[in-house]
C-alpha cells in the first residue's frame, strides 16, 4: 500500500468525523465534545507519525 493512499484515507476519515460531529452532535456535555476532539486529534497524530516515519526512512537511505 502506498503511503499517500493511507494518508488520504486518514484525512477523509478526519473530515467525515468533523462534519458528522458538527451536523449531528451526540450530546451537549463536555464528555461528548472531548471524545470528538480526541478522535480528531488521534487521526492527526496518526498522519503525523506516518509522515515522520517515511521521512526518517528516506533520511536513512540518503548518503552524502
N, C-alpha and C positions, 0 to 999 in steps of 0.2 A: 504494500500500500504506500502511496506517495504521501509525504508529509503535508503537502498542500491540500490534498483531499481531506485529510484528518483535521487540519486547522479550519478548513471551510465548514466542515460538519459541526465542529465545536462552536464556531461563530454563528451558524444557523440556529443551533440549539440555544445559544445565549440570546439571540434576537427574539426567538419564539418565546422563551421564558419571560423576557422583559415585556413583550407585547401582551402575553396572556395575563401576566400579573397586573398590568395596567388596565386591561379590558375587564377582567373578572377577578377582582381581589377576593381572596378566600376568607378573609376576616379583617377585622378592624383593630385587632390588638397588636402589640409590639412583637409578639412571637411570630406571627404570620409575616410581618414586614422583615424581621430578622432572618427568617427562613428564606424568603425570596432574595434578599441581599446576599446571604451566604451562598446560595446556589449560583447566583450570577458571579460572585467573586471566585467561587470554586472553578467555574468554567474558564474564567480569565486566567487563573493560576495554571490550569492545565495547558492553555495555549502558550503562556509564557514559558512554562517548563519545557514544552516540546521545542519551541524556538531556541531556547538556550542549549538544549541537548544537541540539536542539529548544528548550531554554531560551534559548540565545543568539539564535536566530531570533525567538522571542517577545519578548525584550527589545528587539531592534532595531525591531520593529513597534509598540512601545508608546511613545506620546508623552505626556509630562506637560504 
